[in-house]
Structures are given as structure tokens and as C-alpha cells.
């Protein structure tokens, strides 16, 4: 993983200086090798992101990933495997995100939280590499890991 070394060394599960938030989500690929992303459109953020979110108390990463996909897109997923983790800083927190490769078990992806997202689309990986300014920090981390061969989907 290509974590920011100073950031990773400062993070030891969170502290008063570097509080952390754990997140998890799913990478879903269609039959055309495109990846499902949601477009966040809020006053604070406008970017494409991997569906997912914060762990609830008592949840592990896999439970969070499946719950968040259901809440955000209306689909049930089967988790294939953990792909890896990415770390980024946002709003004064170190965000530790676990990516899972998943397949859709039932349902058709659509935006369910219209106050947060305005689009739900499958995008080509090659296109994602060309639009890094439009991606969330987490999605940028994912594309870098994919491009560097450290993640295979």
C-alpha cells in the first residue's frame, strides 16, 4: 500500500492528536470492466466516490460495506474478498478505509440518499485515471493502488 509514510507513522489507531475514523465500502465491477461510483453533491463536497461509509458501533468492515451499499444504492452484495486499505486526512481526522471487491446479488444500483448523492454510474477505470481532480481522496487512493498493481479487481 502506498500510504503517506509520516501520516501512517503518526496513526496508531487514533489519538487526541490524530483521531481516526474507520470506513469501508465496495468496489463493484460490471461486465464491461467499469466500476460503480456515486457522485456526492453537497455544499461541502462535490466528487465521485466509492460507495461506503463509517463503521457503526459493533460492526466490522465487511458488515459496514454491505450495509452501506444497501443504504446508498439499494443493492444487496456478495463480498468476494478484501482488496486493501487506504488512508487519507479529511476534516481533521485520519480516515482508514477498507475496500472490498463485491458482486451484486440482487437489485439495480440507484441513488437512494438524494440529499447526498445525485448520480450513480459505472465508470471506466481508464477514465478515472484521467479525472483524479473529480474523485474523493479515497477514490484517488484506490485508483493509485489499482494503477500501481497493488490491487487487482
trRosetta pair geometry for C-beta under 8 A, 3 or more apart (Angstrom, degrees):
i j d omega theta_ij theta_ji phi_ij phi_ji
1 84 5.8 166 -86 -178 109 125
1 85 6.4 -16 -109 68 157 74
1 86 7.2 -162 -158 -93 118 53
1 145 6.7 -19 -127 -110 68 117
1 150 6.3 149 -85 158 41 149
2 144 6.1 -95 58 135 135 122
2 145 6.7 -162 21 -86 98 72
2 148 6.3 103 -27 6 132 172
2 150 7.0 -178 -19 -1 90 159
3 7 6.6 -129 166 77 94 103
3 8 4.2 78 128 -60 135 130
3 86 7.6 173 -93 -148 80 47
3 87 5.1 37 -133 35 107 119
4 7 3.8 50 88 19 111 121
4 8 6.3 163 78 -18 55 86
4 87 6.8 -116 29 91 88 108
5 8 5.7 -56 -139 38 27 109
5 9 6.2 23 163 -16 65 107
6 9 5.9 -56 -144 39 30 107
6 10 6.2 29 156 -19 65 109
7 10 5.8 -59 -149 37 29 109
7 11 6.3 20 155 -15 65 110
7 87 6.1 171 124 123 123 126
7 89 6.7 -126 -131 -42 132 109
7 94 6.7 157 -178 -122 101 117
8 11 5.8 -60 -144 39 31 106
8 87 6.3 137 -84 50 81 160
10 17 7.4 -103 -178 112 107 117
10 18 5.1 137 140 -55 103 159
10 94 7.7 -180 96 -70 101 146
11 14 7.3 7 -154 -60 80 40
11 18 5.6 -124 -93 136 64 141
11 20 6.1 81 -146 -73 111 133
11 87 6.7 -142 13 -151 164 146
11 94 4.9 -161 -97 147 125 169
11 96 7.4 151 174 -68 150 116
12 15 6.6 37 53 -37 93 114
12 18 7.9 96 21 71 67 126
13 20 6.7 -130 172 33 25 139
14 18 6.5 -141 -137 105 40 73
14 19 5.1 28 -156 -147 101 45
14 20 3.8 -120 -78 22 94 93
14 94 7.2 -158 -94 52 69 111
15 18 5.2 43 46 47 90 75
15 19 7.0 -119 64 -72 33 48
16 19 7.1 7 -131 -56 20 89
18 94 5.3 26 175 -17 98 125
19 92 7.4 31 49 132 104 86
19 93 5.4 -55 94 -119 89 82
19 94 7.2 176 93 22 38 81
20 93 6.2 123 -125 -176 27 88
20 94 4.3 -38 -103 73 87 95
20 95 7.2 163 -159 -85 74 20
20 96 5.6 26 -179 -9 124 110
21 54 6.0 -54 176 -118 112 106
21 93 5.0 32 -5 158 105 143
21 94 7.5 169 22 81 64 48
21 95 5.4 -21 66 -110 95 68
21 96 7.2 178 84 25 43 74
22 54 7.2 97 81 -151 55 64
22 55 4.7 -3 94 6 104 126
22 61 7.2 -98 163 -86 115 91
22 96 5.2 -29 -108 72 65 101
22 97 8.0 155 -165 -85 48 34
22 98 7.6 13 -173 -7 92 103
23 52 5.9 98 164 134 99 113
23 53 6.0 -100 -144 163 98 19
23 54 5.5 -53 -98 -90 79 44
23 55 6.9 -144 -97 -21 28 76
23 64 7.3 -155 -165 141 40 146
23 95 5.9 1 5 -171 124 99
23 96 6.9 158 26 80 73 47
23 97 4.5 -22 77 -106 104 77
23 98 7.3 -177 95 22 52 67
23 138 7.5 -70 92 -102 142 149
24 52 5.5 -132 111 -160 36 122
24 53 7.7 -21 56 60 55 38
24 55 6.5 62 4 -68 105 89
24 61 3.9 149 -84 -161 147 80
24 62 7.2 -97 163 -60 156 21
24 64 4.2 108 51 85 116 118
24 65 4.3 -80 135 -57 107 86
24 68 7.2 169 87 10 74 138
24 97 6.8 158 -88 -162 34 60
24 98 4.4 -15 -109 63 90 97
24 99 7.7 -175 -153 -75 63 22
24 100 6.8 37 -180 -12 102 108
25 50 4.8 133 110 123 141 102
25 51 5.3 169 -162 98 115 48
25 52 1.7 -91 -75 -53 107 133
25 53 6.9 91 -75 -8 100 44
25 64 7.9 -62 -62 122 47 95
25 65 5.5 151 -125 -124 13 82
25 68 5.9 -75 -106 91 76 144
25 69 7.5 126 -154 -60 69 85
25 97 6.9 -16 16 -169 100 106
25 98 7.8 152 24 82 53 58
25 99 6.5 -23 71 -114 76 60
25 100 7.2 -160 102 28 32 85
25 138 7.8 80 29 149 136 145
26 36 8.0 7 106 68 92 121
26 50 7.3 -170 70 170 36 101
26 51 5.9 -19 52 78 84 100
26 52 6.5 156 7 -71 56 98
26 65 5.0 111 -51 -180 86 105
26 66 7.5 75 -50 -80 131 45
26 68 7.7 174 1 79 94 102
26 69 5.1 2 22 -69 135 129
26 77 5.6 7 -132 142 168 175
26 79 7.3 -120 -109 -102 110 81
26 99 7.7 116 -121 -163 19 63
26 100 5.1 -39 -106 74 68 94
26 101 7.5 80 -158 -154 74 10
26 102 3.9 -25 -155 16 124 135
27 35 6.0 -37 -163 -146 88 114
27 36 7.7 158 -162 46 40 83
27 50 6.2 -40 -82 -142 72 126
27 83 6.3 17 21 -17 134 155
27 99 5.5 31 -22 -176 112 110
27 100 6.9 -175 20 84 77 40
27 101 5.4 -37 69 -103 100 56
27 102 6.9 139 61 21 46 78
27 142 7.0 168 -85 -161 127 140
27 153 6.0 -91 125 -117 135 139
28 35 6.9 126 72 -155 49 60
28 36 4.3 4 66 17 104 126
28 51 7.7 3 5 33 112 122
28 69 7.8 103 -38 -130 131 132
28 75 8.0 43 -90 89 168 153
28 77 6.9 -111 -86 -117 121 129
28 102 5.4 -44 -82 78 85 88
28 103 6.8 125 -135 -112 89 28
28 104 6.2 60 -153 -45 137 88
28 109 7.6 166 82 -59 152 141
29 33 6.1 -12 -171 -135 115 39
29 34 6.9 147 -153 72 64 35
29 35 5.7 -34 -95 -93 69 65
29 36 7.8 -131 -73 -7 24 82
29 101 7.7 -16 -2 -152 106 95
29 153 5.6 141 -43 146 139 120
30 33 7.4 -73 70 0 65 14
30 34 5.0 -5 38 56 107 89
30 36 7.4 105 -36 -52 94 88
30 122 4.9 -2 -4 -139 132 156
32 122 7.3 103 60 133 108 136
32 124 7.7 -67 128 -92 103 86
33 124 7.2 45 102 -134 85 72
33 125 6.6 -62 148 -1 96 112
34 122 3.7 87 115 157 125 100
34 123 5.7 162 -165 72 102 16
34 124 5.2 -57 -105 -77 89 47
34 125 7.3 -158 -121 -25 41 68
35 50 7.9 -43 157 -107 119 90
35 122 6.6 155 70 -152 19 69
35 123 6.1 -34 60 61 74 73
35 125 6.2 78 -9 -75 114 80
35 128 7.0 -3 45 -42 125 146
35 153 7.6 36 -91 114 112 166
36 51 6.6 -18 118 -5 109 117
36 73 7.4 27 165 -109 138 160
36 109 5.8 -162 -143 -89 136 174
36 120 7.1 4 -167 -179 95 85
36 121 7.5 176 -141 98 55 28
36 122 5.4 -36 -83 -93 60 71
37 48 4.5 28 154 -178 140 104
37 49 6.3 142 -163 65 91 26
37 50 6.4 -59 -114 -85 76 42
37 51 7.6 -171 -136 -30 31 75
37 120 7.7 -172 93 -147 41 49
37 121 6.3 -17 60 66 80 72
37 122 7.8 126 15 -113 72 25
37 123 5.5 -19 18 13 121 119
37 128 7.9 146 -41 -98 148 117
37 139 6.8 49 -125 -118 124 141
38 48 7.2 153 79 -154 36 58
38 49 5.6 -30 65 65 85 82
38 50 7.9 50 21 159 86 6
38 51 5.4 93 -15 -78 118 79
38 72 6.2 -71 -66 166 157 126
38 73 7.2 -130 -73 -71 116 100
38 111 7.0 121 -139 -103 102 86
38 117 4.5 -51 178 -128 113 143
38 119 7.1 156 -160 88 49 56
38 120 5.4 -16 -106 -102 73 75
39 46 7.8 9 176 -167 89 67
39 47 7.4 -153 -149 112 62 22
39 48 5.4 -35 -97 -95 69 66
39 49 7.8 137 -106 17 22 74
39 117 6.0 117 71 -157 52 83
39 118 5.6 -54 92 59 107 77
39 119 3.9 27 26 52 124 99
39 120 7.5 -130 12 -62 78 36
39 121 7.4 28 -25 13 106 103
40 45 5.2 2 118 109 128 106
40 46 6.6 -156 97 -123 74 27
40 47 5.7 2 50 56 103 64
40 48 7.7 177 13 -95 77 15
40 49 5.6 30 -18 5 113 124
40 116 6.1 -43 -133 165 82 79
40 117 5.7 -56 -95 -94 46 71
40 136 7.1 63 16 -69 131 118
41 46 5.4 37 -117 -118 60 85
41 116 7.7 119 48 154 57 32
41 117 6.7 92 18 -144 83 28
41 118 4.2 -3 21 -4 140 119
41 119 7.8 76 -21 6 123 84
42 45 5.4 27 54 49 99 72
42 46 7.3 -161 40 -66 50 62
42 115 7.8 47 -100 149 98 64
42 116 6.1 -19 -59 -135 115 54
45 136 7.5 38 180 -105 133 95
47 134 5.9 164 -137 172 72 48
47 135 5.9 73 -178 177 111 12
47 136 4.6 137 113 -63 132 65
47 139 7.4 -171 148 31 112 133
48 123 7.2 -2 -162 0 154 157
48 128 7.8 -125 98 -120 145 92
48 131 7.5 49 20 117 137 125
48 134 5.7 45 4 133 104 91
48 135 5.2 -44 65 -108 94 60
48 136 6.7 -125 85 -10 44 82
48 139 5.9 -102 104 90 83 178
49 52 7.9 -118 148 38 104 83
49 135 7.4 127 -81 -165 51 64
49 136 4.0 36 -95 -7 95 139
49 138 6.4 52 -145 63 93 112
49 139 5.4 -138 -122 -37 44 121
50 99 6.9 -28 151 -115 165 101
50 136 7.5 -114 11 52 71 126
50 138 6.1 -105 28 120 108 114
50 139 5.4 162 -23 -88 87 85
50 142 6.2 89 -42 -22 140 161
51 68 6.2 162 155 129 84 102
51 69 5.4 84 127 -103 133 68
51 72 4.9 -179 -147 85 106 143
51 73 5.7 -36 -116 -25 155 122
52 64 7.2 58 -162 134 87 98
52 65 6.0 -26 -118 -118 101 67
52 68 4.8 77 -139 109 36 156
52 69 7.6 -3 -81 -56 57 72
52 72 7.9 -63 -25 5 19 152
52 97 7.1 100 109 -154 147 106
52 138 7.9 -121 61 143 126 157
53 64 6.8 -134 75 178 69 104
53 68 4.4 172 21 -116 96 130
53 71 7.7 -42 15 68 142 134
53 72 7.4 156 -27 -45 118 127
54 64 7.2 -112 117 -150 27 133
55 59 4.8 -163 -165 79 84 108
55 60 7.5 -30 -136 -158 125 11
55 61 6.7 -61 -86 -89 119 52
55 64 4.7 -79 -101 -71 65 145
56 59 4.6 76 57 -7 77 129
56 64 6.8 168 9 -99 75 93
56 67 7.6 -43 2 88 122 163
59 63 4.4 -136 -157 87 93 123
59 64 5.0 107 140 -57 135 86
59 67 7.3 -69 -134 9 146 144
60 63 5.3 94 52 11 66 103
60 64 7.2 -130 100 -5 33 92
61 64 5.6 -57 -149 37 33 113
61 65 6.3 36 155 -24 68 105
61 82 7.5 56 103 -110 136 118
61 98 4.2 -2 -158 62 145 151
61 100 7.4 155 138 -45 103 115
62 65 5.7 -49 -146 32 32 113
62 66 6.7 24 159 -11 64 104
62 79 5.6 -69 -148 -26 103 172
62 82 7.8 -85 -76 -72 95 98
62 100 6.6 101 -114 -83 70 152
63 66 6.3 -60 -150 40 30 103
63 67 6.1 26 156 -16 66 113
64 67 5.8 -62 -144 41 28 109
64 68 5.9 26 162 -19 67 111
65 68 6.1 -58 -144 37 23 108
65 69 6.6 24 158 -19 60 107
65 77 7.6 -79 134 75 93 138
65 79 6.5 83 94 -91 135 122
65 98 7.3 -89 -58 95 119 98
65 100 4.7 47 -164 22 169 135
65 102 7.0 179 149 -50 121 139
66 69 5.9 -54 -150 33 31 111
66 70 6.6 32 153 -18 64 106
66 76 7.5 22 -166 -154 99 61
66 77 5.7 -147 -121 58 78 96
66 79 6.7 -85 -62 -41 104 108
66 102 7.7 164 -90 -121 73 147
67 70 5.8 -59 -155 36 32 112
67 71 6.2 24 154 -14 68 110
68 71 5.7 -57 -142 41 32 109
68 72 5.7 13 167 -5 70 115
69 72 6.3 -63 -132 47 23 97
69 73 5.6 -37 -172 39 63 111
69 75 5.7 -58 154 72 104 87
69 76 7.7 115 106 -124 115 18
69 77 5.0 9 97 -7 163 127
69 102 7.0 -103 -67 100 162 164
70 73 7.5 -71 -109 57 9 70
70 74 6.9 37 -163 -123 47 17
70 75 6.9 -120 -97 71 49 38
70 76 6.3 29 -91 -88 99 58
70 77 8.0 -129 -51 4 76 87
71 112 6.6 -153 161 84 42 137
71 113 7.0 30 148 -44 86 118
72 111 7.8 -44 174 -139 68 49
72 112 5.9 169 -175 43 19 104
72 113 5.9 -49 -122 7 63 115
72 116 8.0 -74 -126 82 95 133
72 117 6.9 73 -163 -1 97 147
73 107 7.6 126 124 126 87 130
73 109 4.2 -29 -174 -140 123 82
73 110 6.3 125 -163 45 63 38
73 111 7.5 -31 -110 -88 57 27
73 112 6.4 -147 -79 -5 9 108
73 120 6.0 137 -118 -142 97 147
74 107 5.2 -161 127 -173 80 138
74 108 7.5 -3 94 70 115 51
74 109 7.0 149 55 -130 86 34
74 110 5.5 -6 30 48 133 89
74 112 5.1 142 -45 -60 94 127
75 104 5.0 -56 -176 -134 137 102
75 105 7.6 137 169 43 88 66
75 106 6.8 173 -156 87 69 47
75 107 3.8 -166 -111 84 62 122
75 108 7.0 -160 -82 52 104 7
75 109 5.4 -38 -27 -77 130 68
76 104 7.4 96 74 -164 52 62
76 105 4.5 -60 106 64 96 109
76 106 4.7 19 43 48 112 89
76 107 5.9 120 11 4 71 118
77 102 4.0 22 174 170 132 132
77 103 6.5 149 -157 74 80 34
77 104 5.9 -54 -102 -104 73 41
77 105 5.9 155 -130 -1 14 93
78 102 6.3 157 77 -159 42 78
78 103 5.2 -13 56 59 97 89
78 105 4.9 105 -30 -62 91 109
79 82 8.0 17 175 -59 120 58
79 100 4.9 -40 -140 172 106 136
79 101 7.4 105 -164 77 62 51
79 102 5.2 -44 -103 -98 50 92
80 100 7.4 148 45 169 67 84
80 101 4.4 -48 58 100 117 99
80 102 6.1 -170 0 -96 85 30
80 103 6.3 77 -49 -14 109 93
81 100 7.1 -179 94 -154 29 73
81 101 5.5 10 53 43 73 108
82 98 6.4 -42 -145 -179 109 107
82 99 7.3 114 -166 84 62 54
82 100 5.6 -50 -105 -102 51 74
82 101 7.9 174 -115 12 5 77
83 99 4.2 -44 59 101 117 104
83 100 6.3 175 -1 -112 90 17
83 101 5.4 106 -58 -34 108 88
83 145 7.9 113 146 120 108 140
83 151 5.0 44 177 -144 107 116
83 153 6.9 -6 -112 -83 134 89
84 98 7.7 -159 111 -145 27 59
84 99 5.9 5 58 46 64 105
84 145 6.1 -159 75 -173 149 155
84 150 6.8 51 -73 133 167 100
84 151 5.4 -108 9 -86 131 109
85 96 6.3 -4 -173 -176 121 82
85 97 6.4 151 -158 80 66 49
85 98 5.2 -31 -98 -96 84 63
85 99 7.3 -177 -90 10 31 77
86 96 7.9 168 84 -153 41 42
86 97 4.9 -16 61 62 87 104
86 99 7.0 46 -4 -24 103 110
86 138 5.8 135 87 -141 135 67
86 141 3.5 110 -156 133 142 146
86 142 6.3 -88 -36 -58 151 64
86 145 6.8 -117 -79 -30 109 135
87 94 6.2 -6 -167 -178 103 98
87 95 6.8 157 -153 81 50 57
87 96 5.5 -10 -102 -103 84 65
87 97 7.4 -179 -81 19 34 77
87 141 7.6 156 41 -124 35 155
88 94 7.8 162 86 -156 26 56
88 95 5.2 -16 65 57 75 107
88 97 7.4 1 18 -1 96 118
88 137 3.9 151 179 139 162 131
88 138 6.1 -128 17 -67 137 61
88 141 6.1 -131 -47 -42 116 133
89 92 7.7 16 -177 -106 96 8
89 93 7.0 166 -151 82 61 38
89 94 5.8 -37 -96 -100 73 56
89 95 7.0 167 -102 10 19 85
89 137 7.8 -106 51 177 44 170
90 93 6.2 -25 70 60 64 86
90 95 5.4 11 24 -21 107 129
90 137 6.3 -163 -62 27 114 143
95 137 7.6 115 56 88 135 126
95 138 7.0 -77 118 -71 135 107
97 138 4.9 53 -2 -130 173 120
97 141 7.4 130 57 71 127 145
99 142 6.0 119 -82 -109 153 112
99 151 7.3 9 83 -133 142 148
101 153 5.6 174 -110 -132 121 85
104 107 6.5 -120 -169 65 111 76
104 109 7.2 -106 -97 -41 138 94
109 120 5.2 -147 144 152 103 131
110 120 5.7 167 -144 50 22 147
111 114 5.9 91 135 -85 116 67
111 117 4.8 -151 -135 101 111 108
111 118 6.7 1 -117 -156 166 11
111 119 6.6 -69 -54 -105 131 5
111 120 4.8 -171 -53 -22 74 112
113 116 4.4 4 124 32 114 113
113 117 5.7 75 76 19 85 96
114 117 7.0 -77 -111 67 29 62
114 118 7.2 64 -152 -98 67 55
117 120 6.7 58 146 -60 136 85
123 127 5.4 -111 175 78 98 126
123 128 5.9 111 118 -59 120 93
124 127 4.3 91 67 2 91 105
124 128 7.1 -153 97 -10 50 82
125 128 5.4 -48 -152 28 38 116
125 129 6.9 42 151 -22 65 98
125 143 7.5 163 -160 -126 80 88
125 146 6.7 -117 -155 138 125 148
126 129 5.9 -50 -158 27 35 114
126 130 7.0 22 149 -10 63 108
127 130 5.8 -66 -155 42 38 107
127 131 6.2 8 157 -1 73 118
128 131 6.1 -76 -139 49 30 95
128 132 7.7 71 161 -74 62 60
128 135 6.7 67 -162 -75 88 136
128 139 7.3 -119 -159 164 120 108
128 143 5.1 -153 133 -103 116 129
129 132 7.1 -7 -167 -49 31 96
129 143 6.0 174 -86 -177 62 124
129 147 6.3 113 -106 -84 116 130
131 134 4.4 -32 166 37 102 117
131 135 6.5 115 112 -34 81 94
132 135 5.5 -56 -149 25 42 117
132 140 5.4 75 -156 -117 93 102
132 143 6.8 -143 -100 76 93 152
135 139 3.9 -126 -173 93 108 117
135 140 4.8 143 99 -57 123 76
135 143 6.7 -28 -167 -7 176 136
136 139 4.6 92 50 9 80 101
136 140 7.0 -140 92 -5 41 85
137 140 5.6 -54 -148 36 32 114
137 141 6.4 37 152 -21 65 103
138 141 5.6 -50 -151 33 33 114
138 142 6.5 34 151 -20 64 104
139 142 5.5 -49 -148 34 36 115
139 143 6.4 37 153 -19 66 103
140 143 5.8 -54 -148 36 32 110
140 144 6.3 33 153 -19 65 106
141 144 5.8 -58 -151 37 30 112
141 145 6.4 28 154 -18 66 107
142 145 5.8 -57 -149 37 30 110
142 146 6.2 30 153 -18 65 109
142 151 7.2 -53 -160 50 67 163
143 146 5.6 -55 -145 39 31 113
143 147 5.9 30 156 -19 66 111
144 147 5.7 -55 -139 41 27 110
144 148 6.0 21 160 -13 63 113
145 148 5.9 -61 -142 44 25 107
145 150 4.7 -84 -163 71 78 108
145 151 4.3 52 132 -3 107 117
146 149 8.0 43 171 -62 28 23
146 150 7.8 -80 -61 54 19 70
146 151 5.0 -53 -82 72 59 107
146 152 8.0 123 -134 -91 70 28
146 153 6.9 -23 -120 -4 114 111
149 152 7.5 13 -159 -65 56 87
